[in-house]
Each structure stands twice: as C-alpha cells, then as structure tokens.
C-alpha cells in the first residue's frame, strides 16, 4: 500500500527499512561510545564493563502515514549517524576500511548526500504590540530557539538570546562547567561552556554559539494581571536522539515578590515536569515573560522568575565573565586526586568533602578508619546514593555502583563529640572539595551583613566566623524559596552551642522553613555560625542576614 505525497509514492516498507537501519547504526554507535569512553552521556543505560548497559532498542512498527517528509527526516538521520560513525572509526582507528575515501586530516565525508529537505511552512513572525497569536503559532515561532540542555546526569531546557547565548537554570548544569545542547532540528553542540551563574535566582548562561535561529524576546514588564494566559515551552524528561520541545498552557495564578533579592516570581498552573527547568514561559505574543525554575505544593504549581528581572541578571553575568584561568574557582582545582586521605576536624564544625568523576556502572569502595563514630555520605548530581553509618568505632566501609556518569560528592562527618581523625581509603581517586564560603568572617566591618549562600552537595553545611563581646546580641535569619535551613551558633573555644527552632517566621516567600535565631553571647570570644539544609537537598540557595542589635 502506498500514499501519494506530491509527486512521490512512498511505501510503509521504505519507512520500516530506514527505521531498522537507524536502530542498527545507533546500536553500533553505542558500542563505540562504551568501548572508547566517548559521548557516554548519550546512552540511556550508560556503560557497564565497556559495553552498553541496556540492550539495543528494536524499532517500533510504523503506524503513521508514509510520506516523502517521513523519508526525508529518516534519510537525514541515517546520514548524520553514518558521518558520526566514520568520525569514530577514524578517530580510534577501527573499521577504517568501510570509510569512503579512508581517513585523513579532514573529517570523513558522509556516505550519501542527504535527501533535500522540503521547504518548510513559513513560521509566524513576532507580532505588533498587543497582537496575539494562537498557541500553535507561538510554538512554531519560539520552539526552534529552545534547546535541550544536558550534562552527564541531568536534563533541562535553555532559551536562545541575543549574542548566541543560552540561558537556563543553574541547577540544570550544576556542578558542571559545560553542557551539551541540541536544538529541535537536530543541530548539536558539545562542551558549551557555562560562563556565569547566579545561585540565588537559579540562572546560568552558556555560550556563545553560532546558530541561525531567532533569539527570543524578553518582556520588560512583570505586571501581568492574574488570569493572563501563559504558555510553557520546554523539554520534559523524555530522552530521544533528536527530542522536540513540548508546550503546555495555563494561567497566571498570582505574582509573588521576593523582596530579599528584589525578584518577582510568576506562579502558574501550567503543567511542569522534570526537564522543563530553564524553559520559556510565554505570553500569547510569543514574548518570554519568565524562565521556568521551580515547582511547589502537591498540586505542582510552576514558578518562573520574571524575565524583566532575569534580563538584568543575565546582562551582568555576560559582562562580568572572566575565563577560568583568571579567577578563583568555587570547586577544587582539577587534578587526579589520591586513593588515601587523612581526614581531621571537630564534630559539628567540620565535615570534609571530596569529589570524583566516574562512568555509570563503575564499582566504588570507600572506607574510613578511626576511633570516632564516622559517617560516609555519597551523592551524585541528582540524589544521595549512600549513607553509611553501621559502627560506632573502627571501620566504616561502603561499596556501591555509580548510577549516572559524572561528578560525585563524598562527605565525611563524625557523630562523636570532640575531635575526629579518620584514615580514608578509596578504590577511586578522590579530590578534596573546598567551599570558598566556609570560614568567612562576618561583621568585621559594620553592624549588618548579608551573605548569599549555596548548598553545593547533599547535607552541605556552610560555616562562618564571628567575634562577639560578652552579652552582645545578634539577630540571625535565613531566607530561601526551597531550602529547609537551621542555624547553629557555637563557641569555638568551649564547644557550647545554641540552635534555632524549626519554625517558619514567614520571611521571604514562606515556601520553606526559614530559620531565625536571636543569640546573646554568654561571654566574649570566638564563635561560629553554621547553616544547614536539613532535608539533604543540594544545588539550592539561601540568603543569610546577620545584624548586631543595639540595646
């Protein structure tokens, strides 16, 4: 049976043959990726012992209407796969006899010429002030400029803006310095650098890249009335070779003002799923009114930061960018690390952290030995994998399998009072992780200080130094959209401490359990302020305010 499309007659068999070839070539690509440890983040199941962790995917029977456009799309993909296969063959000197023309200094040419792409229907153009488009027209207008943003362990969405920059959420790319981008037409970019981050607004800027797509326009207004129609375009977590953005529709439920950071948030009932972080919240003129960032409540309301506020932050991040070699990195310097470390500190004050990078399927063993009650916590960029605390003294040992390729954090802490000293051994090289915030001095100048903090890894603790006189009073408060924070003040000489109650004083947005502590120094001395995130959530931020109280 055939279907007439223009002057061409297309059969189901032709489509099925191409689908089978696409599946076979993708299976071979995955074998090469695992064997030579390249582009392994593209494998849905990762690599295990140098081979794909999941069996090859069989093509599903084609049930649509066979058209020339269907063949054209498949021929383009077949050609792109063959070009990538030949690139791997030449790069790793394998199966080079099948590369047309052999391997030289230039990338191998594709084996076939792609079938000419039919002329697409004209896309809508931005409208005049006040003129609205249909949802289908808005999608056609903006979707070519919405990229899938992927690291080895996370997926998100990104918005193309003027200058070839991509804007996404910081939590999409943290803790990585670069990401992979793919646009709806299949255009890919590997290793796109992250050039700036704002932890509090949860924004990151990547690029620049050279693409022909139209940059999206940010609205300069954030005073939309409740009930305004909104559209959200982004990528739900549906891994595909060439994914397409999805569109959902909702209304503006309300505006929320986060006065602590001078940031307006748009609350919407537009459906939001994992992967749509960093997507575009749009009005019916196709303007970006917000960047999809968080969701809250059991209902799953979507929260987007105002595009008008975001534009100011984005401009600052682009203009203040300096290459990594010119600035102090938040993370530890890149080096091989060691298999053995001496871990020392004081319970409740120190919790040394380490990092390692490993591929999915890697088996790792970590052990600590000491007289204190030690705890090993291991997490990847998404979740906590291991919390090992089975003995009070002696050896704590854990063996686990890496679930997602990429960076991992290892945190060592003690549950015993006083000082601790552990011998740490690992089957994989560990690098010490140094948080530049830890040990900072507060109120050394002035009576009020505001610090913008970030929980780098699960159960992270930030701590600060402060000197106080006897009977001196300070007010300490935290403000966050998502972090469930607690505050502890500890005398660094005597070890005595005081902790905030687990209540919400309704500072800021009141979405989380913000903390507050009024502390009166019982004696003059050196103190430390500790900020914890009790739920173990990572890559979220908080604002700390410390003020001397004059009585």
C-alpha positions in Angstrom: 0.0 0.0 0.0 1.3 3.4 -0.8 0.5 7.0 -0.1 0.8 9.8 -2.6 2.7 12.8 -1.3 3.3 15.4 -4.0 4.9 13.6 -7.0 6.4 10.8 -4.8 4.9 7.4 -3.9 6.1 6.2 -0.5 5.5 2.7 1.0 5.5 1.5 4.6 8.3 -0.9 3.7 10.6 2.0 2.8 10.0 3.7 6.1 10.4 0.4 8.0 13.7 -0.3 6.3 15.1 3.1 7.3 13.8 2.6 10.9 15.7 -0.7 11.1 18.9 0.9 9.7 18.6 3.8 12.2 18.3 1.3 15.1 21.3 -0.8 13.9 23.5 2.2 13.4 22.5 3.6 16.8 23.4 0.3 18.4 26.8 0.4 16.8 27.4 4.0 17.9 26.7 3.0 21.4 29.2 0.1 21.2 31.8 2.5 20.0 30.9 5.0 22.8 31.3 2.5 25.5 34.4 0.9 24.1 36.3 4.2 23.7 34.6 6.1 26.6 33.3 8.9 24.4 29.8 10.6 24.5 28.7 8.1 27.1 26.1 10.5 28.4 24.0 9.8 25.3 23.4 6.2 26.3 20.1 5.8 28.3 21.5 2.9 30.4 25.1 4.1 30.5 28.1 1.7 30.0 28.9 -1.4 32.1 32.3 -3.1 31.7 32.9 -1.3 28.4 29.6 -2.2 26.8 26.1 -0.6 26.7 24.2 -1.2 30.0 20.9 -1.8 28.1 20.2 -4.0 25.1 19.8 -2.3 21.7 16.3 -0.8 21.1 14.3 -2.5 18.5 12.4 -0.2 16.1 8.7 0.0 16.7 6.3 -0.7 13.8 5.5 2.4 11.8 1.8 3.2 12.2 1.6 6.7 10.7 1.1 7.8 7.1 4.1 7.2 4.9 5.1 10.5 3.2 8.1 12.0 1.5 8.6 14.1 4.6 8.9 11.0 6.7 11.6 9.5 4.4 13.4 12.8 4.3 13.6 13.0 8.1 14.9 9.4 8.3 17.4 9.9 5.5 18.8 12.9 7.2 19.2 10.9 10.5 20.8 7.9 8.7 23.3 10.3 7.1 24.1 12.0 10.4 24.6 8.7 12.1 26.9 7.4 9.3 29.0 10.6 9.5 29.4 10.2 13.3 30.3 6.5 12.9 33.0 7.4 10.4 34.3 10.1 12.7 34.7 7.5 15.5 36.3 5.0 13.1 38.9 7.4 12.0 39.5 8.9 15.5 40.0 5.4 17.1 41.4 3.6 14.0 38.7 0.9 13.9 36.9 -0.4 10.8 38.6 2.2 8.7 38.2 0.2 5.5 34.5 1.0 5.4 35.1 4.8 5.5 34.7 6.2 1.9 38.0 7.8 1.0 39.7 6.5 4.1 40.9 8.6 7.0 43.0 11.7 6.7 43.3 15.1 8.4 39.8 16.1 7.4 36.7 14.6 8.9 35.3 11.8 6.6 32.6 12.8 4.2 29.1 11.4 4.6 28.5 8.2 2.6 25.4 9.7 0.9 24.0 13.0 0.1 21.0 13.8 2.3 17.7 13.9 0.6 16.8 17.6 0.0 14.6 18.8 2.8 11.2 20.0 1.7 10.6 23.7 2.0 9.1 24.2 5.5 5.9 26.2 6.0 6.7 29.8 6.8 7.0 30.4 10.6 5.0 33.2 12.3 6.8 36.4 12.8 6.7 38.5 16.0 3.5 40.4 16.3 2.8 44.1 16.6 2.3 45.4 20.1 -0.9 43.9 21.6 -1.5 41.4 18.7 -1.9 37.9 19.9 -1.1 34.5 18.3 -2.7 31.1 18.7 -0.8 28.6 20.9 0.2 26.7 17.7 1.6 29.9 16.2 3.5 30.7 19.4 5.0 27.3 19.4 6.1 27.5 15.8 7.6 30.9 16.5 9.7 30.1 19.6 10.4 26.3 19.6 13.3 26.4 17.1 15.1 28.6 19.7 14.6 26.4 22.7 17.5 24.0 23.2 17.7 20.7 25.2 20.5 21.2 27.8 22.1 18.0 29.0 25.0 17.0 31.3 26.1 13.5 32.1 23.4 13.3 34.8 20.7 16.0 34.2 18.4 17.3 31.5 16.9 20.7 31.2 15.8 23.4 28.8 17.5 26.5 27.5 16.5 29.8 25.8 18.5 31.3 23.0 19.0 35.1 23.5 20.9 37.8 21.6 24.6 37.2 21.0 24.3 33.4 20.7 23.9 32.8 24.5 21.8 30.2 26.1 20.0 30.9 29.4 19.0 28.0 31.7 18.7 27.2 35.4 21.8 26.9 37.4 20.5 23.6 39.0 20.3 22.1 35.5 24.1 22.4 34.9 25.5 22.4 38.4 28.2 21.2 39.3 29.5 21.0 35.7 31.4 23.7 33.7 29.9 22.8 30.4 26.9 21.1 28.8 25.7 19.5 25.6 23.0 21.4 23.6 20.7 20.1 20.9 18.0 22.1 19.0 14.8 20.7 17.6 16.2 20.4 14.1 19.0 18.1 15.4 21.8 20.7 15.5 24.2 19.7 18.3 26.9 21.5 20.3 29.2 19.6 22.7 31.2 21.2 25.5 29.4 24.6 25.5 30.9 26.5 28.5 29.0 27.9 31.4 30.2 31.5 31.6 28.1 32.7 34.5 25.9 31.6 37.4 23.5 33.3 39.8 22.8 30.8 42.5 20.0 32.8 44.2 17.9 33.4 41.0 18.9 30.0 39.8 20.2 31.2 36.5 23.1 30.1 34.3 24.4 31.5 31.0 26.2 29.2 28.4 27.9 30.0 25.1 28.2 31.8 22.9 27.4 29.6 20.0 26.8 30.4 16.3 23.3 29.4 15.2 20.9 30.8 12.6 17.8 30.8 14.9 16.0 33.9 16.0 16.8 35.0 19.6 13.8 35.1 21.8 12.5 38.4 23.1 12.2 39.0 26.8 9.3 41.1 28.0 10.3 44.2 30.0 7.1 44.0 32.1 6.3 41.8 35.1 2.9 43.4 36.0 0.7 40.8 34.2 -2.8 40.6 35.8 -3.8 37.3 37.4 -5.7 35.2 34.9 -3.5 36.1 32.0 -3.0 33.2 29.5 0.5 31.7 29.6 2.3 29.0 27.6 5.3 27.0 28.8 7.7 25.5 26.2 10.5 23.1 27.3 11.7 19.6 27.3 10.0 17.1 29.7 12.4 14.2 30.6 11.9 12.1 27.6 15.3 11.1 26.2 15.3 10.8 22.5 18.0 11.1 19.9 16.5 14.3 18.5 14.0 15.5 21.1 11.3 18.0 20.4 10.1 20.6 22.9 6.6 20.3 24.5 4.1 23.0 25.1 1.6 23.3 28.0 -0.9 26.0 28.7 -2.1 27.7 31.9 -3.0 31.0 33.5 -1.1 33.3 35.8 -2.2 32.3 39.3 -0.5 35.2 41.0 2.6 37.3 41.3 5.0 36.8 44.2 7.6 39.3 45.3 10.8 38.0 46.9 11.9 41.3 48.3 15.1 40.0 49.9 16.5 39.5 46.4 14.3 42.0 44.6 12.9 39.2 42.4 9.4 38.8 41.0 8.1 35.3 40.6 5.2 34.2 38.3 3.1 31.4 39.7 1.2 29.4 37.1 -0.9 26.3 36.8 0.8 25.3 33.5 1.9 21.7 33.8 5.6 21.3 34.5 7.8 18.2 34.6 11.4 17.4 35.1 13.4 18.6 32.1 11.3 21.8 31.7 13.5 23.7 34.1 15.0 26.6 32.2 12.1 26.6 29.7 10.3 29.7 28.4 7.1 30.9 30.0 5.5 33.0 27.3 2.6 35.3 26.7 0.4 35.0 23.6 2.6 37.4 21.7 5.5 35.0 21.9 7.5 37.1 24.4 9.3 35.4 27.2 7.7 36.6 30.4 9.5 34.2 32.7 12.0 31.4 33.0 10.6 28.2 34.4 12.5 27.5 37.6 10.8 25.8 40.5 7.5 24.0 41.3 5.9 23.7 44.7 2.9 22.2 46.6 1.3 18.8 45.9 -0.6 20.5 43.0 2.7 21.2 41.3 2.3 24.9 40.6 5.0 26.2 38.3 7.2 29.1 39.4 9.1 31.2 36.9 11.5 34.1 37.6 10.4 37.3 35.9 12.0 37.8 32.5 12.3 41.5 33.2 14.4 40.8 36.4 16.2 38.0 34.7 17.4 40.2 31.8 19.3 42.5 34.3 21.0 39.5 35.9 21.8 37.9 32.6 23.4 41.1 31.3 25.6 41.3 34.5 26.7 37.6 34.1 27.7 38.1 30.5 29.5 41.4 31.1 31.4 40.1 34.2 32.6 36.8 32.7 36.2 36.0 33.0 38.0 32.8 31.8 38.5 30.2 34.5 42.3 30.8 34.5 41.7 34.4 35.5 39.5 33.7 38.6 39.2 31.6 41.7 37.1 28.5 41.0 34.4 27.5 43.6 35.4 23.9 43.1 38.7 22.4 43.9 41.4 22.6 41.1 41.2 19.8 38.6 43.7 17.2 39.4 44.0 13.4 39.7 43.4 13.2 43.4 44.6 10.4 45.7 43.4 7.0 46.9 44.2 7.8 50.6 43.5 10.9 52.7 43.8 11.9 56.3 40.5 13.4 57.4 40.6 15.5 60.6 38.3 18.0 62.3 35.8 18.7 65.1 32.4 17.2 65.3 29.7 19.7 64.5 32.2 22.0 62.9 34.0 20.2 60.2 32.6 17.8 57.5 35.3 17.4 54.9 34.1 16.7 51.3 35.7 15.1 48.3 34.7 14.7 44.6 35.3 12.1 42.0 34.2 11.6 38.4 33.1 8.1 37.2 31.1 6.5 34.5 27.8 4.7 35.1 28.3 1.1 36.3 31.6 1.8 38.0 32.0 -0.1 41.3 33.5 2.1 44.1 34.6 1.2 47.6 35.2 3.8 50.2 36.3 3.2 53.8 37.2 5.3 56.9 39.0 4.0 60.0 39.2 5.8 63.3 38.1 5.8 67.0 35.2 8.1 66.3 31.7 7.3 65.1 32.2 8.1 61.4 29.6 8.6 58.6 30.2 8.3 54.8 27.7 10.1 52.5 28.0 9.7 48.8 25.8 11.6 46.2 25.8 12.3 42.5 24.5 15.4 40.9 20.9 14.3 41.4 20.5 12.3 44.7 22.2 10.7 47.7 23.4 7.2 46.8 24.9 6.0 50.1 24.7 6.9 53.8 27.0 4.5 55.7 26.9 4.5 59.5 26.9 1.0 60.9 29.6 1.0 63.6 30.5 3.4 66.4 34.2 2.9 66.1 36.6 1.1 63.8 36.0 0.8 60.1 33.0 2.1 58.1 33.1 0.7 54.6 30.7 1.0 51.7 30.7 -0.5 48.2 28.3 0.9 45.6 27.7 1.2 41.9 27.7 4.6 40.1 24.2 5.1 38.6 24.9 8.2 36.5 28.1 9.2 34.8 29.7 12.4 36.0 30.7 14.2 39.2 30.1 12.8 42.6 30.5 14.1 46.2 31.8 12.2 49.2 31.2 13.8 52.6 32.8 12.5 55.8 31.4 13.5 59.2 31.6 12.4 62.8 28.8 11.7 65.2 31.2 11.6 68.2 31.8 14.6 70.4 35.1 16.4 70.0 37.9 16.0 67.5 38.0 13.2 64.9 40.7 11.7 62.8 40.0 9.2 60.1 42.1 7.3 57.6 40.2 7.5 54.3 40.8 4.9 51.6 39.1 4.6 48.2 39.2 2.4 45.1 38.9 5.6 43.0 40.9 8.8 43.3 39.2 11.4 45.4 39.9 15.2 45.2 39.4 17.5 48.2 36.5 19.9 47.7 36.9 23.4 49.1 33.9 25.6 49.6 35.1 29.2 49.4 32.4 30.3 51.8 33.5 28.2 54.7 35.4 30.1 57.3 34.4 33.5 56.1 34.4 36.3 58.7 31.1 38.1 59.4 30.5 41.6 60.8 34.2 42.5 60.8 33.1 45.8 59.3 29.7 47.3 60.0 26.7 46.1 62.0 24.7 44.3 59.3 25.9 41.7 56.8 24.1 39.8 54.1 25.6 36.7 52.6 24.3 34.8 49.5 24.9 31.1 50.2 24.5 27.9 48.2 24.3 24.2 49.3 26.8 22.6 46.9 26.0 19.0 47.8 23.6 17.0 50.0 23.7 17.8 53.7 26.2 20.6 53.0 27.0 22.9 55.9 28.3 26.4 55.5 30.0 28.0 58.4 31.2 31.5 59.3 33.5 33.1 61.9 32.3 35.9 64.1 33.8 37.6 67.2 31.4 38.7 70.0 31.7 40.6 73.3 30.0 39.4 76.5 26.2 40.0 76.4 26.4 41.2 72.8 23.2 40.4 70.9 22.9 39.4 67.2 19.9 38.5 65.1 20.5 35.8 62.5 18.0 34.8 59.8 17.9 32.9 56.6 15.6 33.3 53.6 15.1 30.8 50.9 12.5 29.6 48.4 13.3 25.9 48.8 15.9 25.3 51.4 14.8 24.0 54.8 17.5 25.7 56.9 18.6 25.6 60.5 21.1 28.0 62.3 23.5 27.0 65.0 25.9 29.3 66.9 28.9 27.6 68.6 31.6 28.9 70.9 34.7 27.8 69.1 36.7 27.6 72.4 34.2 25.9 74.7 32.1 24.0 72.2 28.8 25.2 73.7 26.1 25.8 71.1 22.6 27.2 70.6 20.3 26.1 67.7 17.3 27.8 66.0 13.9 26.3 66.5 12.4 24.5 63.5 9.7 27.1 62.7 8.9 29.3 59.8 9.0 33.1 60.6 7.5 33.8 57.2 10.3 35.9 56.0 10.5 36.0 52.2 8.1 33.7 50.4 7.4 31.3 53.2 7.7 28.3 50.9 10.3 26.7 53.1 11.2 26.5 56.8 13.3 29.7 57.0 15.2 30.0 60.2 15.8 32.7 62.8 17.9 32.9 65.9 18.4 35.7 68.4 21.7 35.0 70.1 23.1 36.6 73.3 26.8 35.9 73.8 27.4 34.4 77.3 31.0 35.5 77.2 33.5 37.3 74.9 35.1 35.0 72.5 35.3 33.4 69.0 32.1 32.0 67.7 31.0 30.2 64.5 27.6 30.3 62.7 26.5 27.1 60.9 23.8 27.0 58.3 22.4 23.5 57.5 19.9 22.2 55.0 18.1 19.5 57.0 16.4 17.8 54.1 19.6 16.9 52.3 18.7 18.8 49.1 21.5 20.1 47.0 22.1 22.9 44.5 19.7 25.3 46.2 20.4 28.7 47.7 19.7 30.9 50.7 20.2 34.4 51.9 21.8 34.9 55.3 21.4 38.1 57.3 23.4 38.8 60.5 22.8 42.0 62.4 24.1 43.4 65.7 21.3 44.5 68.0 21.8 47.8 69.9 20.0 47.6 73.2 
